[in-house]
Amino acid sequence: MQKLKICLLLFRITFSVSAFTFGGGYIAIPMMRKNFVHKLKLISEQELLDMAAIAQSTPGAIAVNIAVLVGYRLAGATGAIISCIGTVLPPIVIISVVSMFYQAFRDSTIVSAILKGVEAGVAAVIVDLVIDMGQVILKEKNLLLTLLPFFVFIANFIFNINVLFIILTSAILCVIQTYIKSKQGGTFS
């Protein structure tokens, strides 16, 4: 019975997050954080950050990936499937409706104005997410993780270094740091 309640909760939350967020997976993360971490306290802040990192590094839509990971964490394979369905159902319905009325939506100045307003809101939510995630990293007092975002930004934005090289280098540096900490008797985090 408990698993059924968790699955229904997963479906309700992932469905509503997917239905009412515009801008992709990065917008879904703060909504999932609000529901699963702060409101229901079903997962920790660190678990969500780990899931967000995995969701970004695996193929597919970030919102679907993180929903599947949260679902799996809370209710196993059944929870992952329920969360996936809850996440993909709203866009399927919305795209189906929009495609039926494509001509009317395309020519509507009201719809265009609404979407421009949504763009500004999405940008604000993404900035808020970056600040929140940055604060969590700063609390760890890990010099590598604190400096890495700045060096990555400089490497990509200023020196135009390939993102694949940046990701591989960052991963190697973090693996080396973890290995050194484990040899020194530090914790594996």
C-alpha positions as CSV (number, residue, x, y, z in Angstrom):
1,M,0.0,0.0,0.0
2,Q,2.8,2.4,0.8
3,K,4.5,1.8,-2.6
4,L,1.2,2.5,-4.3
5,K,0.9,5.9,-2.4
6,I,4.5,6.8,-3.4
7,C,3.8,5.9,-7.0
8,L,0.7,8.0,-7.1
9,L,2.6,10.8,-5.5
10,L,5.4,10.4,-8.0
11,F,2.9,10.5,-10.9
12,R,1.1,13.6,-9.6
13,I,4.3,15.6,-8.9
14,T,6.1,14.7,-12.1
15,F,3.0,15.3,-14.2
16,S,2.4,18.7,-12.7
17,V,6.1,19.7,-12.9
18,S,6.2,18.7,-16.5
19,A,2.8,20.3,-17.4
20,F,3.6,23.7,-15.8
21,T,7.3,24.2,-16.5
22,F,8.6,25.8,-19.6
23,G,12.3,25.9,-20.6
24,G,13.4,22.3,-20.3
25,G,15.0,20.1,-17.6
26,Y,16.8,22.9,-15.8
27,I,13.5,24.4,-14.9
28,A,12.2,21.0,-13.6
29,I,15.0,20.6,-11.2
30,P,14.0,23.5,-8.9
31,M,10.4,22.3,-9.0
32,M,11.4,18.8,-8.0
33,R,13.7,20.2,-5.3
34,K,10.7,22.2,-3.9
35,N,8.5,19.1,-3.8
36,F,10.8,16.2,-3.0
37,V,13.4,17.9,-0.9
38,H,11.8,20.8,0.9
39,K,8.1,20.0,1.0
40,L,8.0,16.2,1.4
41,K,11.6,15.6,2.6
42,L,11.7,12.3,0.6
43,I,15.3,12.9,-0.7
44,S,18.1,15.1,0.5
45,E,19.5,18.2,-1.2
46,Q,22.8,16.3,-2.0
47,E,20.9,13.3,-3.5
48,L,19.0,15.7,-5.8
49,L,22.3,17.4,-6.8
50,D,23.8,14.0,-7.6
51,M,20.7,13.0,-9.6
52,A,20.9,16.3,-11.5
53,A,24.5,15.6,-12.4
54,I,23.7,12.1,-13.6
55,A,20.6,13.4,-15.5
56,Q,22.8,15.9,-17.3
57,S,25.4,13.4,-18.2
58,T,23.1,10.7,-19.6
59,P,21.5,10.7,-23.0
60,G,17.9,12.1,-23.2
61,A,15.9,14.9,-21.8
62,I,17.1,16.1,-18.4
63,A,13.6,16.4,-17.0
64,V,12.8,12.8,-17.9
65,N,16.2,11.6,-16.7
66,I,15.9,13.2,-13.3
67,A,12.3,12.1,-12.9
68,V,13.3,8.5,-13.6
69,L,16.1,8.8,-11.1
70,V,13.9,10.2,-8.4
71,G,11.2,7.6,-9.1
72,Y,13.7,4.8,-8.9
73,R,15.2,6.1,-5.7
74,L,11.7,6.3,-4.1
75,A,9.9,3.2,-5.5
76,G,12.4,1.2,-7.6
77,A,11.7,0.3,-11.2
78,T,8.0,0.8,-10.9
79,G,8.6,4.3,-9.6
80,A,11.0,5.0,-12.4
81,I,8.3,4.0,-15.0
82,I,5.6,5.9,-13.3
83,S,7.8,9.0,-13.1
84,C,8.7,8.7,-16.8
85,I,5.1,8.4,-17.8
86,G,4.1,11.4,-15.6
87,T,6.9,13.5,-17.2
88,V,6.3,12.7,-20.8
89,L,2.5,12.7,-20.9
90,P,2.0,16.5,-20.6
91,P,4.3,17.4,-23.5
92,I,2.7,14.7,-25.7
93,V,-0.7,16.2,-25.0
94,I,0.4,19.8,-25.4
95,I,2.3,19.1,-28.7
96,S,-0.8,17.2,-30.0
97,V,-3.1,20.1,-29.2
98,V,-0.6,22.7,-30.6
99,S,-0.1,20.7,-33.8
100,M,-3.9,20.6,-34.4
101,F,-4.1,24.4,-34.1
102,Y,-0.6,25.2,-35.4
103,Q,-1.7,27.9,-37.8
104,A,-3.7,29.8,-35.2
105,F,-0.8,29.6,-32.6
106,R,1.8,30.7,-35.2
107,D,0.0,33.8,-36.2
108,S,-1.2,34.8,-32.7
109,T,0.5,37.9,-31.3
110,I,-0.8,37.1,-27.9
111,V,0.8,33.6,-27.9
112,S,4.1,35.2,-29.1
113,A,3.9,37.8,-26.3
114,I,3.2,35.1,-23.7
115,L,6.2,33.0,-24.9
116,K,8.5,36.1,-24.7
117,G,7.4,36.6,-21.1
118,V,8.0,32.9,-20.4
119,E,11.5,33.2,-21.8
120,A,12.4,35.9,-19.2
121,G,10.9,33.8,-16.4
122,V,12.9,30.7,-17.5
123,A,16.1,32.7,-17.5
124,A,15.4,33.9,-13.9
125,V,14.7,30.4,-12.7
126,I,17.9,29.1,-14.3
127,V,20.0,31.8,-12.6
128,D,18.3,31.0,-9.3
129,L,19.2,27.3,-9.8
130,V,22.8,28.1,-10.6
131,I,23.1,30.2,-7.4
132,D,21.4,27.5,-5.2
133,M,23.7,24.8,-6.6
134,G,26.7,27.0,-6.2
135,Q,25.9,27.7,-2.6
136,V,25.8,23.9,-1.9
137,I,29.2,23.5,-3.6
138,L,30.6,26.4,-1.6
139,K,29.4,24.8,1.7
140,E,31.5,21.7,0.9
141,K,34.6,23.9,1.2
142,N,36.2,21.9,-1.7
143,L,38.7,24.1,-3.5
144,L,38.5,22.1,-6.7
145,L,34.8,22.2,-6.9
146,T,34.7,25.9,-6.0
147,L,37.2,27.0,-8.7
148,L,36.2,24.5,-11.4
149,P,33.1,26.4,-12.6
150,F,35.1,29.6,-13.2
151,F,37.9,27.8,-15.1
152,V,35.3,25.9,-17.1
153,F,33.5,29.2,-18.0
154,I,36.8,30.8,-19.0
155,A,38.0,27.8,-21.0
156,N,34.7,27.6,-22.9
157,F,33.6,31.2,-23.3
158,I,36.9,33.0,-23.7
159,F,39.2,30.3,-25.2
160,N,36.5,28.4,-27.0
161,I,37.8,25.0,-25.8
162,N,35.7,22.0,-26.9
163,V,33.1,21.1,-24.3
164,L,33.9,17.4,-24.5
165,F,37.5,18.1,-23.5
166,I,36.3,20.3,-20.7
167,I,34.0,17.6,-19.3
168,L,36.6,14.9,-19.6
169,T,39.2,17.1,-17.9
170,S,36.8,18.0,-15.1
171,A,35.8,14.4,-14.6
172,I,39.5,13.3,-14.4
173,L,40.3,16.0,-11.9
174,C,37.4,15.0,-9.7
175,V,38.4,11.3,-9.9
176,I,42.0,12.2,-9.0
177,Q,40.8,14.3,-6.1
178,T,38.5,11.6,-4.8
179,Y,41.3,9.0,-5.1
180,I,43.8,11.2,-3.2
181,K,41.2,11.9,-0.4
182,S,40.4,8.2,-0.1
183,K,44.1,7.4,0.3
184,Q,44.5,10.1,2.9
185,G,41.7,8.7,5.0
186,G,39.2,11.3,3.9
187,T,35.6,10.6,3.2
188,F,34.2,9.4,-0.1
189,S,31.6,12.0,-1.0
